[in-house]
């Protein structure tokens, strides 16, 4: 006898696996920033913003990076560090997935426009090639927002399973 799963169930598990994988990556990105002061207090964040300004920021982002982000670098560095960690935790544990995905999508779009500019003379296709490090994550976050990334391996699914086992309806 062959066990075949309904395609919606397979898709739910595939989306959950992707969600958890992206979450683990964000835990890795965030943990070293949170548990080391190099990024937040010792110029790591400012180093990257200046590097973006040297050659990677879209022209409309450069004044924002110079005039606002660098002026509030320490606060924004902490926001980035703890934000990445929170997104990672939310995705891995399946808590507030849509909220985390919305924040992750905004963060990835901000990173894309701050660091992935291939230059004014670049061919159109090079804009997409330059953005792969952030656009792929942005697409993942969009999928988590649109799909039901919380239907399995999440706190919502765990609560529903517990409510179903105890015979209590959970909304």
DAGIJO-V917130 format. One record per residue. N is the residue number from 1. RES is the residue in one small letter. PSI is psi in whole degrees, 0 to 359 (* if undefined). Layout:
N_RES_PSI ; N_RES_PSI
//
This chain:
1_x_132 ; 2_x_132 ; 3_x_117 ; 4_x_136 ; 5_x_143 ; 6_x_143 ; 7_x_328 ; 8_x_327 ; 9_x_317 ; 10_x_317 ; 11_x_321 ; 12_x_316 ; 13_x_322 ; 14_x_317 ; 15_x_321 ; 16_x_320 ; 17_x_316 ; 18_x_316 ; 19_x_314 ; 20_x_321 ; 21_x_314 ; 22_x_320 ; 23_x_317 ; 24_x_318 ; 25_x_318 ; 26_x_328 ; 27_x_317 ; 28_x_314 ; 29_x_318 ; 30_x_323 ; 31_x_319 ; 32_x_334 ; 33_x_323 ; 34_x_317 ; 35_x_4 ; 36_x_142 ; 37_x_1 ; 38_x_314 ; 39_x_316 ; 40_x_318 ; 41_x_345 ; 42_x_34 ; 43_x_1 ; 44_x_316 ; 45_x_313 ; 46_x_324 ; 47_x_312 ; 48_x_321 ; 49_x_316 ; 50_x_323 ; 51_x_318 ; 52_x_317 ; 53_x_329 ; 54_x_335 ; 55_x_6 ; 56_x_354 ; 57_x_141 ; 58_x_145 ; 59_x_324 ; 60_x_343 ; 61_x_336 ; 62_x_314 ; 63_x_327 ; 64_x_317 ; 65_x_317 ; 66_x_313 ; 67_x_335 ; 68_x_306 ; 69_x_310 ; 70_x_331 ; 71_x_333 ; 72_x_38 ; 73_x_315 ; 74_x_315 ; 75_x_316 ; 76_x_325 ; 77_x_317 ; 78_x_321 ; 79_x_316 ; 80_x_311 ; 81_x_307 ; 82_x_331 ; 83_x_314 ; 84_x_318 ; 85_x_317 ; 86_x_318 ; 87_x_314 ; 88_x_313 ; 89_x_316 ; 90_x_317 ; 91_x_319 ; 92_x_314 ; 93_x_354 ; 94_x_44 ; 95_x_128 ; 96_x_49 ; 97_x_317 ; 98_x_318 ; 99_x_314 ; 100_x_321 ; 101_x_322 ; 102_x_313 ; 103_x_319 ; 104_x_320 ; 105_x_314 ; 106_x_317 ; 107_x_315 ; 108_x_322 ; 109_x_321 ; 110_x_315 ; 111_x_319 ; 112_x_311 ; 113_x_343 ; 114_x_337 ; 115_x_356 ; 116_x_25 ; 117_x_118 ; 118_x_354 ; 119_x_154 ; 120_x_330 ; 121_x_2 ; 122_x_147 ; 123_x_154 ; 124_x_317 ; 125_x_334 ; 126_x_337 ; 127_x_322 ; 128_x_320 ; 129_x_321 ; 130_x_336 ; 131_x_2 ; 132_x_323 ; 133_x_337 ; 134_x_329 ; 135_x_327 ; 136_x_316 ; 137_x_320 ; 138_x_319 ; 139_x_322 ; 140_x_313 ; 141_x_322 ; 142_x_320 ; 143_x_322 ; 144_x_328 ; 145_x_317 ; 146_x_317 ; 147_x_186 ; 148_x_70 ; 149_x_352 ; 150_x_9 ; 151_x_337 ; 152_x_158 ; 153_x_46 ; 154_x_168 ; 155_x_323 ; 156_x_314 ; 157_x_322 ; 158_x_317 ; 159_x_317 ; 160_x_320 ; 161_x_320 ; 162_x_318 ; 163_x_321 ; 164_x_323 ; 165_x_328 ; 166_x_355 ; 167_x_12 ; 168_x_134 ; 169_x_131 ; 170_x_123 ; 171_x_*
//
